[in-house]
Amino acid sequence: MKSIIEVQNVSKTLNKRKVIQNMTFNIMKGDICGFIGPNGAGKTTLMKMATGLIKPNDGEILINGIDVQKDREKALSGVGAIIEVPVFFEYISGRKNLRNLARLNSGMDRKEQLNKVEEVLELVGLKDRGNDLVKNYSLGMKQRLGIAQSLLNNPSIVILDEPSNGLDPVGMKDLRELILSLAKKFEITFFISSHLLDELQKICNKYIFIKEGCIKWVGDADCLLMDKEKDLEEIFLDFMA
C-alpha cells in the first residue's frame, strides 16, 4: 500500500525547547489516522511542518513521495488542510469566500473553479446556505466550510487540526459522518489531531500517540484496542502516565 505521508527523523526546536524529537511515522493511502497527545505535545507543530508553514530543524516530511521543503508547491498540490481554525471573510457569503479561494487553483479555468465550488458546497451540506454571510454561520457550519475549502484542489489527503473544537454533539456527529463519507466516496486519506478521543475512536483505523514531542505508540486501531481491552481514553491515559 502506498505511503501518503512519510515523516522521517523530524525534529523541531521553538524558543529553545524541543517541540518535536526525532519523530518518524508513515500514513498510508486510505487511512483515517488519529494524532493524539496532550496540549503542548507538538501536534499542531508537526502539522504545520507537514503543510510547509514552518521548517523542521532536522529530518524530512514527504507527501506522495515529494519533500515538502524541497518542492513545497508540488508536495502540497494534493493536500487540503485546516490548521488550528478556518479563517474566512465574515462579511461575505460562504460561496463567495470559496469562489475567491478557488482562483488560487491555476490548474482549472474559471468555469471549472465555479463548478468545483458548487460541488464542495454540496458535499459538505452547505449548498442551500452558500449565500449566507459567514458571520451568520454556526461554528459547525464554519468547520464544514473549512472542509469545503480543503477539498477545492481535489486532495488525496486532508489534514485537520482539532476540527471538533467547540462543536456541539450535533456538529460533531455531522463532522464525523462527513469525514467517513469523503473517505469512502473519494478514497481521501485523513490525518486528524484531536483531544476528543471518543470521536476519534468512532472513525479512525490508525492512531499515533505522542507526548512531549516523542512518539509513544503507532499502529492500527484494531490491534491497539484488542490488545489492551480498554477504550481509547483509558489507553491514552496509560501511555501518558
ZADO-1210 file (C-alpha; in nm, 4 decimals, padded with zeros to 6 digits):
<atoms>
<atom x="00.0000" y="00.0000" z="00.0000" code="MET" pos="1"/>
<atom x="00.1247" y="00.3500" z="-00.0866" code="LYS" pos="2"/>
<atom x="00.2544" y="00.5906" z="00.1782" code="SER" pos="3"/>
<atom x="00.0807" y="00.9284" z="00.1547" code="ILE" pos="4"/>
<atom x="00.2750" y="01.0986" z="00.4352" code="ILE" pos="5"/>
<atom x="00.6247" y="00.9954" z="00.5414" code="GLU" pos="6"/>
<atom x="00.7728" y="01.1674" z="00.8453" code="VAL" pos="7"/>
<atom x="01.1405" y="01.0763" z="00.8725" code="GLN" pos="8"/>
<atom x="01.3501" y="01.1620" z="01.1801" code="ASN" pos="9"/>
<atom x="01.1888" y="01.5042" z="01.2169" code="VAL" pos="10"/>
<atom x="01.2893" y="01.7388" z="01.4994" code="SER" pos="11"/>
<atom x="01.1867" y="02.0965" z="01.5739" code="LYS" pos="12"/>
<atom x="01.3037" y="02.3434" z="01.8374" code="THR" pos="13"/>
<atom x="01.0989" y="02.6526" z="01.9240" code="LEU" pos="14"/>
<atom x="01.2138" y="02.9080" z="02.1814" code="ASN" pos="15"/>
<atom x="01.4975" y="02.6746" z="02.2827" code="LYS" pos="16"/>
<atom x="01.2502" y="02.3953" z="02.3601" code="ARG" pos="17"/>
<atom x="01.2489" y="02.0683" z="02.1655" code="LYS" pos="18"/>
<atom x="00.8882" y="02.0550" z="02.0499" code="VAL" pos="19"/>
<atom x="00.9345" y="01.7564" z="01.8145" code="ILE" pos="20"/>
<atom x="01.2056" y="01.4991" z="01.8847" code="GLN" pos="21"/>
<atom x="01.3252" y="01.2621" z="01.6121" code="ASN" pos="22"/>
<atom x="00.9725" y="01.1709" z="01.5016" code="MET" pos="23"/>
<atom x="00.9182" y="00.9002" z="01.2375" code="THR" pos="24"/>
<atom x="00.5918" y="00.7535" z="01.1067" code="PHE" pos="25"/>
<atom x="00.4013" y="00.6769" z="00.7850" code="ASN" pos="26"/>
<atom x="00.0372" y="00.7300" z="00.6936" code="ILE" pos="27"/>
<atom x="-00.0884" y="00.5033" z="00.4191" code="MET" pos="28"/>
<atom x="-00.3417" y="00.5663" z="00.1432" code="LYS" pos="29"/>
<atom x="-00.6940" y="00.5278" z="00.2770" code="GLY" pos="30"/>
<atom x="-00.6028" y="00.5729" z="00.6431" code="ASP" pos="31"/>
<atom x="-00.8079" y="00.7843" z="00.8792" code="ILE" pos="32"/>
<atom x="-00.5285" y="00.8488" z="01.1264" code="CYS" pos="33"/>
<atom x="-00.5819" y="00.9989" z="01.4707" code="GLY" pos="34"/>
<atom x="-00.2922" y="01.2083" z="01.6029" code="PHE" pos="35"/>
<atom x="-00.3290" y="01.2089" z="01.9788" code="ILE" pos="36"/>
<atom x="-00.1450" y="01.3842" z="02.2585" code="GLY" pos="37"/>
<atom x="-00.1979" y="01.6315" z="02.5430" code="PRO" pos="38"/>
<atom x="-00.1873" y="02.0069" z="02.4883" code="ASN" pos="39"/>
<atom x="00.1680" y="02.1135" z="02.4080" code="GLY" pos="40"/>
<atom x="00.2710" y="01.7688" z="02.2843" code="ALA" pos="41"/>
<atom x="00.3621" y="01.9017" z="01.9385" code="GLY" pos="42"/>
<atom x="00.0597" y="01.8018" z="01.7293" code="LYS" pos="43"/>
<atom x="-00.0003" y="02.1411" z="01.5675" code="THR" pos="44"/>
<atom x="00.3736" y="02.1982" z="01.5182" code="THR" pos="45"/>
<atom x="00.4075" y="01.8705" z="01.3264" code="LEU" pos="46"/>
<atom x="00.1036" y="01.9538" z="01.1130" code="MET" pos="47"/>
<atom x="00.2444" y="02.2980" z="01.0361" code="LYS" pos="48"/>
<atom x="00.5661" y="02.1338" z="00.9174" code="MET" pos="49"/>
<atom x="00.3671" y="01.8851" z="00.7072" code="ALA" pos="50"/>
<atom x="00.1942" y="02.1754" z="00.5331" code="THR" pos="51"/>
<atom x="00.5106" y="02.3808" z="00.4860" code="GLY" pos="52"/>
<atom x="00.4127" y="02.6586" z="00.7270" code="LEU" pos="53"/>
<atom x="00.7287" y="02.6081" z="00.9328" code="ILE" pos="54"/>
<atom x="01.0500" y="02.4174" z="00.8651" code="LYS" pos="55"/>
<atom x="01.1915" y="02.1255" z="01.0646" code="PRO" pos="56"/>
<atom x="01.5385" y="02.1648" z="01.2132" code="ASN" pos="57"/>
<atom x="01.6206" y="01.8081" z="01.1149" code="ASP" pos="58"/>
<atom x="01.4626" y="01.5311" z="00.9098" code="GLY" pos="59"/>
<atom x="01.2163" y="01.5477" z="00.6234" code="GLU" pos="60"/>
<atom x="00.8475" y="01.5142" z="00.5501" code="ILE" pos="61"/>
<atom x="00.7366" y="01.3625" z="00.2197" code="LEU" pos="62"/>
<atom x="00.3855" y="01.3816" z="00.0794" code="ILE" pos="63"/>
<atom x="00.3165" y="01.1429" z="-00.2059" code="ASN" pos="64"/>
<atom x="00.6931" y="01.0909" z="-00.2179" code="GLY" pos="65"/>
<atom x="00.7774" y="01.4617" z="-00.2559" code="ILE" pos="66"/>
<atom x="00.9801" y="01.6502" z="00.0065" code="ASP" pos="67"/>
<atom x="00.7724" y="01.9396" z="00.1420" code="VAL" pos="68"/>
<atom x="01.0793" y="02.1579" z="00.1987" code="GLN" pos="69"/>
<atom x="01.2414" y="02.0925" z="-00.1395" code="LYS" pos="70"/>
<atom x="00.9283" y="02.1331" z="-00.3545" code="ASP" pos="71"/>
<atom x="00.6505" y="02.2731" z="-00.1384" code="ARG" pos="72"/>
<atom x="00.4129" y="02.3628" z="-00.4216" code="GLU" pos="73"/>
<atom x="00.4251" y="02.0185" z="-00.5811" code="LYS" pos="74"/>
<atom x="00.4143" y="01.8324" z="-00.2483" code="ALA" pos="75"/>
<atom x="00.1090" y="02.0244" z="-00.1300" code="LEU" pos="76"/>
<atom x="-00.0779" y="02.0173" z="-00.4615" code="SER" pos="77"/>
<atom x="-00.2712" y="01.7144" z="-00.3386" code="GLY" pos="78"/>
<atom x="-00.3195" y="01.8333" z="00.0198" code="VAL" pos="79"/>
<atom x="-00.6146" y="02.0042" z="00.1853" code="GLY" pos="80"/>
<atom x="-00.5711" y="02.1334" z="00.5387" code="ALA" pos="81"/>
<atom x="-00.7259" y="02.3210" z="00.8277" code="ILE" pos="82"/>
<atom x="-00.4581" y="02.4110" z="01.0821" code="ILE" pos="83"/>
<atom x="-00.5997" y="02.5489" z="01.4087" code="GLU" pos="84"/>
<atom x="-00.9180" y="02.7319" z="01.2933" code="VAL" pos="85"/>
<atom x="-01.0518" y="02.8035" z="00.9428" code="PRO" pos="86"/>
<atom x="-01.0404" y="03.1758" z="00.8635" code="VAL" pos="87"/>
<atom x="-01.2873" y="03.3420" z="00.6275" code="PHE" pos="88"/>
<atom x="-01.4088" y="03.6907" z="00.5471" code="PHE" pos="89"/>
<atom x="-01.7092" y="03.7229" z="00.7782" code="GLU" pos="90"/>
<atom x="-01.8996" y="03.9855" z="00.5791" code="TYR" pos="91"/>
<atom x="-01.9229" y="03.7994" z="00.2507" code="ILE" pos="92"/>
<atom x="-02.1001" y="03.4734" z="00.1806" code="SER" pos="93"/>
<atom x="-01.9589" y="03.1264" z="00.2165" code="GLY" pos="94"/>
<atom x="-01.9979" y="03.0781" z="-00.1582" code="ARG" pos="95"/>
<atom x="-01.8085" y="03.3995" z="-00.2374" code="LYS" pos="96"/>
<atom x="-01.5304" y="03.3061" z="00.0048" code="ASN" pos="97"/>
<atom x="-01.4860" y="02.9754" z="-00.1758" code="LEU" pos="98"/>
<atom x="-01.5031" y="03.1376" z="-00.5189" code="ARG" pos="99"/>
<atom x="-01.2214" y="03.3717" z="-00.4189" code="ASN" pos="100"/>
<atom x="-01.0130" y="03.0833" z="-00.2851" code="LEU" pos="101"/>
<atom x="-01.0814" y="02.8731" z="-00.5953" code="ALA" pos="102"/>
<atom x="-00.8967" y="03.1336" z="-00.8043" code="ARG" pos="103"/>
<atom x="-00.5742" y="03.0064" z="-00.6464" code="LEU" pos="104"/>
<atom x="-00.6153" y="02.6778" z="-00.8339" code="ASN" pos="105"/>
<atom x="-00.4313" y="02.7560" z="-01.1559" code="SER" pos="106"/>
<atom x="-00.4992" y="02.4067" z="-01.2883" code="GLY" pos="107"/>
<atom x="-00.8652" y="02.4935" z="-01.3533" code="MET" pos="108"/>
<atom x="-01.0252" y="02.7535" z="-01.5752" code="ASP" pos="109"/>
<atom x="-01.2829" y="02.9855" z="-01.4147" code="ARG" pos="110"/>
<atom x="-01.5822" y="02.7750" z="-01.5132" code="LYS" pos="111"/>
<atom x="-01.4215" y="02.4660" z="-01.3612" code="GLU" pos="112"/>
<atom x="-01.3407" y="02.6621" z="-01.0455" code="GLN" pos="113"/>
<atom x="-01.7013" y="02.7767" z="-01.0072" code="LEU" pos="114"/>
<atom x="-01.8316" y="02.4249" z="-01.0681" code="ASN" pos="115"/>
<atom x="-01.5897" y="02.2945" z="-00.8059" code="LYS" pos="116"/>
<atom x="-01.7226" y="02.5436" z="-00.5514" code="VAL" pos="117"/>
<atom x="-02.0767" y="02.4179" z="-00.6068" code="GLU" pos="118"/>
<atom x="-01.9569" y="02.0579" z="-00.5821" code="GLU" pos="119"/>
<atom x="-01.7825" y="02.1052" z="-00.2475" code="VAL" pos="120"/>
<atom x="-02.0722" y="02.3068" z="-00.1038" code="LEU" pos="121"/>
<atom x="-02.2977" y="02.0146" z="-00.1921" code="GLU" pos="122"/>
<atom x="-02.0564" y="01.7633" z="-00.0374" code="LEU" pos="123"/>
<atom x="-02.0435" y="01.9425" z="00.2978" code="VAL" pos="124"/>
<atom x="-02.4167" y="02.0161" z="00.3085" code="GLY" pos="125"/>
<atom x="-02.3942" y="02.3942" z="00.2690" code="LEU" pos="126"/>
<atom x="-02.5279" y="02.4476" z="-00.0819" code="LYS" pos="127"/>
<atom x="-02.8567" y="02.5913" z="00.0452" code="ASP" pos="128"/>
<atom x="-02.6715" y="02.8209" z="00.2867" code="ARG" pos="129"/>
<atom x="-02.3939" y="02.9204" z="00.0499" code="GLY" pos="130"/>
<atom x="-02.5262" y="03.2743" z="00.0003" code="ASN" pos="131"/>
<atom x="-02.5495" y="03.3451" z="00.3744" code="ASP" pos="132"/>
<atom x="-02.2850" y="03.5722" z="00.5241" code="LEU" pos="133"/>
<atom x="-02.0191" y="03.3737" z="00.7078" code="VAL" pos="134"/>
<atom x="-02.0769" y="03.5853" z="01.0207" code="LYS" pos="135"/>
<atom x="-02.4196" y="03.4211" z="01.0446" code="ASN" pos="136"/>
<atom x="-02.2799" y="03.0657" z="01.0287" code="TYR" pos="137"/>
<atom x="-02.2674" y="02.8461" z="01.3371" code="SER" pos="138"/>
<atom x="-01.9280" y="02.7093" z="01.4411" code="LEU" pos="139"/>
<atom x="-02.0228" y="02.3738" z="01.2892" code="GLY" pos="140"/>
<atom x="-02.1082" y="02.5399" z="00.9582" code="MET" pos="141"/>
<atom x="-01.7759" y="02.7245" z="00.9604" code="LYS" pos="142"/>
<atom x="-01.5950" y="02.3957" z="01.0150" code="GLN" pos="143"/>
<atom x="-01.7827" y="02.2413" z="00.7222" code="ARG" pos="144"/>
<atom x="-01.6965" y="02.5457" z="00.5108" code="LEU" pos="145"/>
<atom x="-01.3337" y="02.4903" z="00.6107" code="GLY" pos="146"/>
<atom x="-01.3527" y="02.1322" z="00.4900" code="ILE" pos="147"/>
<atom x="-01.5134" y="02.2552" z="00.1672" code="ALA" pos="148"/>
<atom x="-01.2137" y="02.4870" z="00.1233" code="GLN" pos="149"/>
<atom x="-00.9762" y="02.1956" z="00.1814" code="SER" pos="150"/>
<atom x="-01.1468" y="02.0000" z="-00.0989" code="LEU" pos="151"/>
<atom x="-01.1125" y="02.2663" z="-00.3693" code="LEU" pos="152"/>
<atom x="-00.7911" y="02.1178" z="-00.5102" code="ASN" pos="153"/>
<atom x="-00.9139" y="01.7552" z="-00.5235" code="ASN" pos="154"/>
<atom x="-00.6790" y="01.6437" z="-00.2434" code="PRO" pos="155"/>
<atom x="-00.5588" y="01.2902" z="-00.1827" code="SER" pos="156"/>
<atom x="-00.5092" y="01.3779" z="00.1849" code="ILE" pos="157"/>
<atom x="-00.6818" y="01.6198" z="00.4212" code="VAL" pos="158"/>
<atom x="-00.5051" y="01.7367" z="00.7389" code="ILE" pos="159"/>
<atom x="-00.7344" y="01.8562" z="01.0180" code="LEU" pos="160"/>
<atom x="-00.6064" y="02.0120" z="01.3406" code="ASP" pos="161"/>
<atom x="-00.8632" y="01.9798" z="01.6225" code="GLU" pos="162"/>
<atom x="-01.1622" y="02.0012" z="01.3849" code="PRO" pos="163"/>
<atom x="-01.4188" y="01.9263" z="01.6584" code="SER" pos="164"/>
<atom x="-01.3137" y="02.2108" z="01.8891" code="ASN" pos="165"/>
<atom x="-01.6184" y="02.3931" z="02.0221" code="GLY" pos="166"/>
<atom x="-01.8738" y="02.1850" z="01.8320" code="LEU" pos="167"/>
<atom x="-02.1933" y="02.0701" z="01.9989" code="ASP" pos="168"/>
<atom x="-02.2909" y="01.6996" z="01.9788" code="PRO" pos="169"/>
<atom x="-02.4890" y="01.7521" z="01.6574" code="VAL" pos="170"/>
<atom x="-02.1979" y="01.9369" z="01.4976" code="GLY" pos="171"/>
<atom x="-01.9565" y="01.6619" z="01.5989" code="MET" pos="172"/>
<atom x="-02.1853" y="01.3953" z="01.4556" code="LYS" pos="173"/>
<atom x="-02.2199" y="01.5874" z="01.1278" code="ASP" pos="174"/>
<atom x="-01.8424" y="01.6299" z="01.1036" code="LEU" pos="175"/>
<atom x="-01.7792" y="01.2631" z="01.1787" code="ARG" pos="176"/>
<atom x="-02.0256" y="01.1495" z="00.9133" code="GLU" pos="177"/>
<atom x="-01.8762" y="01.3930" z="00.6600" code="LEU" pos="178"/>
<atom x="-01.5233" y="01.2597" z="00.7138" code="ILE" pos="179"/>
<atom x="-01.6371" y="00.8987" z="00.6815" code="LEU" pos="180"/>
<atom x="-01.8368" y="00.9810" z="00.3679" code="SER" pos="181"/>
<atom x="-01.5463" y="01.1609" z="00.1981" code="LEU" pos="182"/>
<atom x="-01.3044" y="00.8834" z="00.2880" code="ALA" pos="183"/>
<atom x="-01.5359" y="00.6212" z="00.1408" code="LYS" pos="184"/>
<atom x="-01.6570" y="00.8101" z="-00.1668" code="LYS" pos="185"/>
<atom x="-01.3283" y="00.9677" z="-00.2789" code="PHE" pos="186"/>
<atom x="-01.0696" y="00.7483" z="-00.1008" code="GLU" pos="187"/>
<atom x="-00.9333" y="01.0579" z="00.0736" code="ILE" pos="188"/>
<atom x="-00.6767" y="00.9939" z="00.3455" code="THR" pos="189"/>
<atom x="-00.7309" y="01.1889" z="00.6693" code="PHE" pos="190"/>
<atom x="-00.4733" y="01.2952" z="00.9292" code="PHE" pos="191"/>
<atom x="-00.6650" y="01.4329" z="01.2289" code="ILE" pos="192"/>
<atom x="-00.5452" y="01.5702" z="01.5603" code="SER" pos="193"/>
<atom x="-00.7945" y="01.5855" z="01.8445" code="SER" pos="194"/>
<atom x="-00.8285" y="01.5590" z="02.2195" code="HIS" pos="195"/>
<atom x="-01.1843" y="01.4214" z="02.1795" code="LEU" pos="196"/>
<atom x="-01.0870" y="01.0566" z="02.1960" code="LEU" pos="197"/>
<atom x="-01.4371" y="00.9124" z="02.1752" code="ASP" pos="198"/>
<atom x="-01.4847" y="01.0913" z="01.8422" code="GLU" pos="199"/>
<atom x="-01.1581" y="00.9553" z="01.7024" code="LEU" pos="200"/>
<atom x="-01.2457" y="00.6057" z="01.8194" code="GLN" pos="201"/>
<atom x="-01.5573" y="00.6178" z="01.6005" code="LYS" pos="202"/>
<atom x="-01.3742" y="00.6977" z="01.2762" code="ILE" pos="203"/>
<atom x="-01.0014" y="00.6138" z="01.2883" code="CYS" pos="204"/>
<atom x="-00.8330" y="00.2947" z="01.1695" code="ASN" pos="205"/>
<atom x="-00.4881" y="00.4095" z="01.2865" code="LYS" pos="206"/>
<atom x="-00.3501" y="00.6053" z="01.5819" code="TYR" pos="207"/>
<atom x="-00.0311" y="00.7922" z="01.6629" code="ILE" pos="208"/>
<atom x="00.0209" y="00.8778" z="02.0306" code="PHE" pos="209"/>
<atom x="00.2737" y="01.1479" z="02.1177" code="ILE" pos="210"/>
<atom x="00.3978" y="01.3016" z="02.4421" code="LYS" pos="211"/>
<atom x="00.6431" y="01.5911" z="02.4779" code="GLU" pos="212"/>
<atom x="00.7283" y="01.5712" z="02.1085" code="GLY" pos="213"/>
<atom x="00.8067" y="01.1987" z="02.1131" code="CYS" pos="214"/>
<atom x="00.6073" y="00.9111" z="01.9668" code="ILE" pos="215"/>
<atom x="00.4725" y="00.6748" z="02.2307" code="LYS" pos="216"/>
<atom x="00.2850" y="00.4365" z="02.0006" code="TRP" pos="217"/>
<atom x="00.1906" y="00.3983" z="01.6310" code="VAL" pos="218"/>
<atom x="-00.0341" y="00.1311" z="01.4863" code="GLY" pos="219"/>
<atom x="-00.3715" y="00.0009" z="01.3774" code="ASP" pos="220"/>
<atom x="-00.6740" y="00.0786" z="01.5902" code="ALA" pos="221"/>
<atom x="-00.7940" y="-00.2818" z="01.5956" code="ASP" pos="222"/>
<atom x="-00.4625" y="-00.4085" z="01.7331" code="CYS" pos="223"/>
<atom x="-00.4456" y="-00.1387" z="01.9984" code="LEU" pos="224"/>
<atom x="-00.7986" y="-00.1851" z="02.1269" code="LEU" pos="225"/>
<atom x="-00.7851" y="-00.5650" z="02.1066" code="MET" pos="226"/>
<atom x="-00.4543" y="-00.5932" z="02.2891" code="ASP" pos="227"/>
<atom x="-00.5444" y="-00.3529" z="02.5669" code="LYS" pos="228"/>
<atom x="-00.9109" y="-00.4477" z="02.6175" code="GLU" pos="229"/>
<atom x="-00.9767" y="-00.0886" z="02.7194" code="LYS" pos="230"/>
<atom x="-01.1373" y="00.2078" z="02.5492" code="ASP" pos="231"/>
<atom x="-00.9235" y="00.4712" z="02.3789" code="LEU" pos="232"/>
<atom x="-00.9343" y="00.7146" z="02.6707" code="GLU" pos="233"/>
<atom x="-00.8009" y="00.4543" z="02.9149" code="GLU" pos="234"/>
<atom x="-00.5268" y="00.3532" z="02.6705" code="ILE" pos="235"/>
<atom x="-00.4327" y="00.7182" z="02.6162" code="PHE" pos="236"/>
<atom x="-00.4001" y="00.7778" z="02.9908" code="LEU" pos="237"/>
<atom x="-00.1805" y="00.4676" z="03.0219" code="ASP" pos="238"/>
<atom x="00.0559" y="00.5970" z="02.7529" code="PHE" pos="239"/>
<atom x="00.0681" y="00.9449" z="02.9066" code="MET" pos="240"/>
<atom x="00.1450" y="00.8180" z="03.2596" code="ALA" pos="241"/>
</atoms>
